[in-house]
Amino acid sequence: MIQTENRTAVIREKIENIYKYLHRHKEYINRLNVFPVPDGDTGLNMTLTIQGALANMQNYEKESISTGEYLKNFAEQMLLNSRGCSGVILSLYCQGIAQVIENNDFSNDNLLKAFENGYKNAYEGTEDPKEGTMLTLMREFKDKYGEIMKEEDDPSVIIKKCIPHLKEVLKKTPDMLLVLKQAGVVDSGGAGFLIILQGINRELKLNGIAVGSLPVSIILNINRATKKYLNGKFANFTKNSIEALLPNIDIAQVHNLRLHNIFEDVKHFINNLQRNGNNFLNKKAIINDLEDMKNSWNPEIKLKYCTEFILETNKISSKEQIKEIIGGYGDSLIILNSGDKYKVHIHTDKPESVFKDVSKYGELIFTKVDDMKKQHKNLISNDTIDYEREKSVFCLVSGKGFADILKNLGADDVFCYGKNKPSVERIVKELNRLKTKNIIVAADDKDILMALKYAASLSKSNVHIVESNNVISLISMVMNISKELDITTTLESVMNSLNDIRFCGIARAVRDTTTENGKKVNKKDFFTIYNGKIILSDKNLATLIINTIKKLVKDESLISIYKGIPAKKDQNLNLIPKLKKSFPDYEFEEYYGGQYQYNYYITFE
């Protein structure tokens, strides 16, 4: 085939340019964290989410798929590679958009439906949706788009006109969310979303957007006519209607990428023919491509969605009953039964109707819908795992020192993810690696929770998530676990022990802020966070720690100090001798935690 510009390469280039634009603003987004702790990573999580999706799209880029199909696959890769709440919410938004524009309809009406579905998907998928966040800007964008499209036809112009409004909305986010107002910043996720829109606007301004799509019937007719033309002798080039049509086809409306490339070749061929009159070098290659294109169309595939689900029910006693309920919706029906669970596979155009009908008889504990053209896992095969353990306690932590501590305390496995939060795909791999039937899993950062929940739905194990938000809770959890208890009792015990250890964090301010009682904290001062609030600050680290212990210690006897990576600069502090001198009645222990954000964690037991 003649080397032509691959349509998927064009799409990828646009996405890469948007990604680069976001990446240039990453640090600005990171700095918009609520607390003045150097842990703001919203911009990083959003860029890594898109970067991960780009890295995993190579297989799709080798296929002749439409723009809509490409974007749907890209959104799925975003979800698998999403990191932190911001990455998951952005991925859910893109997934919702892709579900609508998969049909390659880029008209204004369909784009508005896509933006509405994107917002709905992100909102419903967010654990605790709040105003003043990225979700607010997503809603305002689709509302403003619908308002402006009444006057404008060009989507690129509409998006451009939406941006000033969204900037004003972003400025108001501190009035919607108290913690933003106290910190004196706008929402970081909202800022990231706006920057992505600005990147899209830049790309549309440079490259435009396809707003129409040729129906399949026309594509196949053009395919046949093109082949007939090329098999002719070109005697009446200027008079033949197909010869006049081919050079003037709007390639932007041909979203079948294989045919798009063929038309590029044909245009190139005709241009050479007009200039030289006898250049037939590539004629045979184009005809072969057209023949392959025709043969690749399978008219037997009439039902689009490969639909799978697992139904848990005590109202159905046989596979035949399942068949009677949903058999009329499609074909390729396969039903597997184990006890009160039925695993079902069907090809249908109405997956939602299938789910609605069977859910009347029990609980759907798993659902999956795939486009028939997309390669997917065959979950109705014996896709099982040989479990090696009945239950495991699994922890995700940032600091290497804490990983070692948790293993020594009895955690069955610990994944140390380091400075960057793990993607959904990586968490799934770690969960499946355990080969454990029931997994109790907890992470040291609440920002991982959404990614963890999505990963749990993709794991082959029964995953029980403990909604922890700090590493000290993990220590308390592991210390109170008994290996002899069943999974239900173990989980109950874990949930009751999460807050058994009181603790505080010591960090250095990356910007000016105030304590809980209104005292100013200057940039580069040290401060103490207790129960999510800044309670003390001081320029001198040792003085701050001593004052913190005086303020917080009660009737405990043991005070433990966990050093983080920032504390490496404090080697000459001689902290423990100073504390023992100031508090002779208490026992002190020091450990290396390896946390990235806090100089020290201090626990009271």
Secondary structure as GFF3:
##gff-version 3
##sequence-region A 1 605
A	DSSP	alpha_helix	7	24	.	.	.	ID=ss1
A	DSSP	alpha_helix	26	30	.	.	.	ID=ss2
A	DSSP	alpha_helix	42	55	.	.	.	ID=ss3
A	DSSP	alpha_helix	58	61	.	.	.	ID=ss4
A	DSSP	alpha_helix	67	80	.	.	.	ID=ss5
A	DSSP	alpha_helix	84	101	.	.	.	ID=ss6
A	DSSP	alpha_helix	108	125	.	.	.	ID=ss7
A	DSSP	alpha_helix	134	148	.	.	.	ID=ss8
A	DSSP	alpha_helix	155	176	.	.	.	ID=ss9
A	DSSP	alpha_helix	178	183	.	.	.	ID=ss10
A	DSSP	alpha_helix	188	207	.	.	.	ID=ss11
A	DSSP	alpha_helix	216	231	.	.	.	ID=ss12
A	DSSP	alpha_helix	241	245	.	.	.	ID=ss13
A	DSSP	three_ten_helix	246	248	.	.	.	ID=ss14
A	DSSP	three_ten_helix	251	253	.	.	.	ID=ss15
A	DSSP	alpha_helix	257	276	.	.	.	ID=ss16
A	DSSP	alpha_helix	283	296	.	.	.	ID=ss17
A	DSSP	beta_strand	305	312	.	.	.	ID=ss18
A	DSSP	alpha_helix	319	326	.	.	.	ID=ss19
A	DSSP	three_ten_helix	327	329	.	.	.	ID=ss20
A	DSSP	beta_strand	330	338	.	.	.	ID=ss21
A	DSSP	beta_strand	341	348	.	.	.	ID=ss22
A	DSSP	alpha_helix	351	358	.	.	.	ID=ss23
A	DSSP	three_ten_helix	359	361	.	.	.	ID=ss24
A	DSSP	beta_strand	363	371	.	.	.	ID=ss25
A	DSSP	beta_strand	389	397	.	.	.	ID=ss26
A	DSSP	alpha_helix	400	409	.	.	.	ID=ss27
A	DSSP	beta_strand	413	416	.	.	.	ID=ss28
A	DSSP	alpha_helix	424	433	.	.	.	ID=ss29
A	DSSP	beta_strand	436	443	.	.	.	ID=ss30
A	DSSP	three_ten_helix	446	448	.	.	.	ID=ss31
A	DSSP	alpha_helix	449	458	.	.	.	ID=ss32
A	DSSP	beta_strand	462	466	.	.	.	ID=ss33
A	DSSP	alpha_helix	471	479	.	.	.	ID=ss34
A	DSSP	alpha_helix	487	497	.	.	.	ID=ss35
A	DSSP	beta_strand	502	508	.	.	.	ID=ss36
A	DSSP	beta_strand	513	514	.	.	.	ID=ss37
A	DSSP	beta_strand	520	521	.	.	.	ID=ss38
A	DSSP	beta_strand	526	530	.	.	.	ID=ss39
A	DSSP	beta_strand	533	538	.	.	.	ID=ss40
A	DSSP	alpha_helix	541	552	.	.	.	ID=ss41
A	DSSP	beta_strand	558	563	.	.	.	ID=ss42
A	DSSP	three_ten_helix	565	573	.	.	.	ID=ss43
A	DSSP	alpha_helix	575	582	.	.	.	ID=ss44
A	DSSP	beta_strand	587	592	.	.	.	ID=ss45
A	DSSP	beta_strand	600	604	.	.	.	ID=ss46
###
